[in-house]
Amino acid sequence: MHVRHLTVSDFRSWHSADLALEPGPAVLVGANGEGKTNLIEALAYLATLGSHRVATDAPLVRSGAERAVVRAAVVADERELRVEIEIAPGRANRAKLNGAPVPRPREILGALRIVLFAPEDLAIVRGDPAERRRFLDELVVARAPRIAAVRADYERVLKQRAALLKSAGAARRGGGSDSVGGTLDVWDGHLARNGAQLMAARLAAVHALRPHAAAAYAQVAPASAAVTIRYASALATALPQLETDEAVIAEPTLEAALLDELARARPAELERGVNLVGPHRDDLDLGIGELPVRGYASHGEGWSVALALRLGSYELLRSDGLPGGDPVLVLDDVFAELDGERREQLALAASKAEQSIVTAAVLGDVPEQLSGARFEVLGGVVRRVR
């Protein structure tokens, strides 16, 4: 899989930009603030329907514009797909595939698959659990785009159920009767069903990712103890297999465990008015040897773990044999953050990819083996110089 052409309109700092690409490495060079990362962000948004830099869409639209548009021509299995997303804060985004509108933007997921490694990835290993859940869910959706609909349904259930818990809790505290038990049972069923599907996909992804990430970490930090990855859930007490062979837990088993835990936690949920049970509260435990990464890993070790997670994700998606071939590997301004050994390993992976897109503020930060196309990003223009 590779991107043949990228076009953006009113995205971030760009009024418009056109970038013609080809298989192999491509390096975008420009000083900080020239907009090279904005182009990478646009490409990533087209692949994931989310930004790796901000949580909302509003900052993605150029100041003074009402909407932003990102288009790409993607070549996969010798077929070209034209993918488009229109980002309109305050309104529903719209998407097209080969020029035809699709009912929901998530229907373009899978047309372009990328693995993006960026400075923000340090938050995966040092940030709060939401960062690790986001990393894992992006990987899950890249492997199986249908899970995007499951996630959307699960988020909808959480909102509806939280509103019900708040109103019921307030009524109980005010001396009113508890008349929502049956309604909560219905929403518990929805939460357990969708949550079980999401958890099963996450567990399978962790199980499959583990050897790839371990191999990548051994390459970038050969003198270190091995990296460990474990899915952390409150259901582990009821399901000890979560601590061992996570991939074999069937959805019905997970659904039953979630229903049991929801019943146990209902008094506390009514008291607090929040959803206390479900995969929205799970985490990814990352360790080096016997120690957790958070609080114990050095800055270099943290970078190594983040790099291993991304390189492991790339190798996993390659090994999955998904339609369209290998994902595009995107490296956003990360070589300057890495020492010589880690640069070499990352450059080696990028040079083997069907297509890799790299950004750098200084060309000297990019290893020589990435000797493909060069683009200059300067003064609101992106121009090929080699």
Summary of the structure (lengths in Angstrom):
residues: 386
radius of gyration: 22.2
end to end distance: 22.3
largest distance: 74.6
contacts: 1271
relative contact order: 0.17
helix: 48%
strand: 23%
